[in-house]
Amino acid sequence: MTTKPGALRADARRNRERILEAAVRAFSDKGPDVAIDTIAKTAGVGSATLYRHFPTREALIEAAYRNELARVCDSAEKLLADNPPDRAIRLWMDDFIDYVAAKQGMADALRAAVASGADPFAETLDKLGTALGTLLHAGADAGLLRPDIDTLDVGFSLAGVALITSAPDQRERAGRLLDLLLDGLRYGATGPTPGA
């Protein structure tokens, strides 16, 4: 059996995911100078495996951030497939708060990567805007959310909630604020589309 060029075998994919998860935790907890061997050990792989996937510290930092971004953006379609649009967007808001917390935790590591010439944020706004827009449009089409909502306005609102409730002990407050935001998104909705 052959794999497509650029495709990873299942075990290599699992190793890569474990490395990225361990990297986010390590860079968040210990800063940008954490030993790469420590990340490999935490991920349950050898250093050679880590370096095979990520030849430099900067490449690992960038990939760890982009993985968190992909996780939150890719969750939009799955949430819509499994939930009504208004519930899907509320669950996605929780995912967004987790993404911002990971980004804030990795702030020093990300600054170090940017200083070395990397641009981990190149696609961030486009990807987040697309995911959020998908959720908002699905909600409006179903009559569950207002049809006149600007995606960027909602994005800024979410970012504000995330920034002021970034501490783990503020998670309950974040939930309450997100519920209020969702109530605002529902205000003036037309109601479910007949036959939907």
C-alpha atoms as one frame of an Amber mdcrd trajectory, in Angstrom:
protein
   0.000   0.000   0.000   1.390   3.378  -0.957   0.592   6.728   0.591   0.071
   9.908  -1.367   3.047  12.271  -1.482   2.848  14.563   1.542   0.355  12.291
   3.335   1.316  10.998   6.760   0.794   7.426   7.883  -1.685   7.044  10.732
   1.048   6.497  13.346   3.039   9.477  12.064  -0.123  11.605  12.188  -0.761
  10.526  15.795   2.844  11.313  16.721   2.558  14.741  15.108  -0.671  15.490
  17.013   0.855  14.379  20.329   3.914  16.543  19.689   1.785  19.605  18.901
  -0.392  19.137  21.996   2.683  18.692  24.187   4.286  21.756  22.593   1.296
  24.001  23.345   1.342  22.902  26.994   5.122  23.230  27.293   5.402  26.630
  25.630   2.450  27.857  27.709   3.781  26.525  31.018   7.541  26.929  30.594
   8.002  29.602  27.938   9.765  29.652  24.584  13.048  28.210  25.875  11.655
  24.885  27.094  13.904  22.015  26.060  12.771  20.316  22.870  13.678  16.964
  24.460  11.158  17.721  27.224   8.416  18.224  24.630   9.376  14.987  22.867
   9.345  13.053  26.144   5.957  14.482  27.127   4.585  13.514  23.703   5.942
   9.980  24.120   8.253  10.183  21.107  11.975  10.382  20.597  13.742  13.635
  19.803  14.541  12.334  16.312  10.816  11.871  15.643  10.103  15.411  16.801
  12.870  16.852  14.627  11.699  14.806  11.646   8.367  16.641  11.846   9.693
  20.014  13.036  13.337  20.721  12.160  13.522  23.961  14.198  12.040  25.348
  17.394  10.362  28.089  15.351   8.764  25.524  13.050   7.381  23.703  16.098
   6.020  26.915  17.644   4.385  27.943  14.378   2.894  24.488  13.802   1.584
  24.283  17.380  -0.182  27.626  17.006  -1.585  26.768  13.574  -2.833  23.458
  14.931  -4.795  25.282  17.635  -6.175  27.641  14.989  -7.181  24.725  12.761
  -8.810  22.956  15.696 -11.139  25.886  16.436 -11.850  26.674  12.789 -12.464
  23.073  11.751 -14.856  22.509  14.641 -17.490  24.827  13.092 -18.658  22.355
  10.422 -18.745  19.423  12.837 -20.706  21.415  15.410 -23.216  22.420  12.741
 -23.578  18.807  11.639 -24.360  17.698  15.202 -26.370  20.648  16.602 -28.897
  23.334  15.701 -27.022  26.441  14.469 -27.612  28.520  17.607 -26.290  25.713
  19.831 -23.403  25.113  17.422 -22.255  28.732  17.592 -22.461  28.749  21.391
 -20.311  25.602  21.581 -17.898  27.146  19.071 -17.609  30.208  21.305 -16.276
  27.928  24.061 -13.764  26.480  21.579 -12.734  30.036  20.668 -12.103  30.888
  24.347  -9.869  27.790  24.599  -8.011  28.838  21.437  -7.362  32.349  22.802
  -6.172  30.893  26.126  -3.693  28.657  24.268  -2.541  31.610  22.156  -2.034
  33.772  25.250  -0.179  30.957  26.968   2.135  30.674  23.993   2.600  34.450
  23.623   6.319  34.493  24.472   7.029  31.535  22.199   5.039  33.125  19.372
   6.942  36.404  19.775  10.200  34.459  19.535   8.994  32.742  16.351   7.947
  36.066  14.801  11.316  37.600  15.739  13.020  34.789  13.809  11.026  35.612
  10.669   8.098  33.193  10.978   4.541  34.431  10.404   2.217  32.085  12.299
  -0.642  34.603  12.093  -0.725  34.942   8.283  -4.104  33.247   7.830  -5.628
  33.700  11.281  -8.248  36.370  10.567  -9.374  34.787   7.304  -9.772  31.330
   8.831 -11.537  32.550  11.968 -13.777  34.823   9.893 -14.728  31.964   7.582
 -15.584  29.622  10.472 -17.571  32.255  12.344 -19.311  33.403   9.165 -20.357
  29.832   8.404 -21.966  29.541  11.839 -23.668  32.944  11.672 -25.064  32.328
   8.186 -26.386  28.903   9.161 -28.117  30.461  12.168 -29.605  33.278  10.091
 -30.752  30.862   7.368 -32.509  28.770  10.026 -34.172  31.880  11.467 -32.397
  31.349  14.809 -29.964  34.279  14.584 -30.364  37.806  13.279 -29.675  38.115
   9.557 -27.970  41.525   9.854 -24.977  40.445  11.923 -21.495  41.554  10.889
 -18.996  38.712  11.333 -16.194  41.075  12.309 -18.355  42.676  15.032 -19.032
  39.265  16.544 -15.358  38.354  16.255 -14.318  41.486  18.130 -16.949  40.780
  20.779 -15.639  37.245  21.249 -12.064  38.490  21.420 -13.074  40.994  24.092
 -14.745  38.318  26.191 -11.724  36.054  25.756  -9.271  38.765  26.802 -11.082
  39.791  29.959 -11.818  36.237  31.069  -8.536  34.583  30.150  -7.713  33.340
  33.656  -8.930  29.790  34.352 -10.926  31.000  37.367 -12.887  33.309  35.051
 -14.324  30.492  32.923 -17.760  30.714  34.561 -17.898  34.449  33.858 -16.847
  33.791  30.266 -19.777  31.402  29.906 -22.224  33.988  31.203 -20.865  36.654
  28.860 -21.024  34.280  25.903 -24.645  33.469  26.783 -25.406  37.204  26.747
 -23.684  37.567  23.397 -25.740  34.706  21.979 -28.938  36.318  23.295 -27.952
  39.452  21.353 -27.377  37.393  18.213 -30.840  35.872  18.588 -32.619  39.207
  19.195 -34.809  40.021  16.223 -34.373  36.606  14.560 -37.320  35.604  12.401
 -37.813  32.193  14.016 -37.239  28.765  12.521 -37.894  28.475   8.809 -41.101
  26.479   8.201 -40.341  22.914   7.235 -36.724  23.201   8.392
